[in-house]
Amino acid sequence: MKAKLLLVGVLAVLVAGCGGGGGGSSQPSHPTPTITSITPNNGPKSGGTGITIVGSGFKTNAFSTGVTVGGVNATNITVNSDSNLVCKVPGGTGTVDVQVVVEYLTAPVTTGKSALTDADKFTYN
């Protein structure tokens, strides 16, 4: 019985230590992704345009990185570096916002989304 209690005690210490806050509720900080440019920033309504997104915070400590275009998931996402990724846009209409969404493997899992700015627009022709 003592072995089980000791094991539970060890697990409790490990879980408490994951946050890095010495027993407090602080979460590790992560960079919020930002977009500074999208090339090209337009394409056909049918989708399939390959775009390059330049910015920051795409990879640092990331568990997964996604992209939404007008709220719809992009495909074929390849994160080349913390500041460069490529993907294919889905079909759509009008001018829409592009967002980089990064999940961080923390307890609990946290998500960072790029802010909506003039630099993140994609226009369907």
RARAUR-V428934 format. One record per helix or strand of 3 or more residues. SS is the DSSP state (H for helix, E for strand). FROM is the first residue (numbers start at 1). LEN is the number of residues. If there is no record, write none. Layout:
BEGIN
SS:FROM:LEN / SS:FROM:LEN
END
This chain:
BEGIN
H:2:16 / E:34:6 / E:50:7 / E:64:6 / E:75:7 / E:84:5 / E:95:10 / E:110:4 / H:118:3 / E:121:4
END
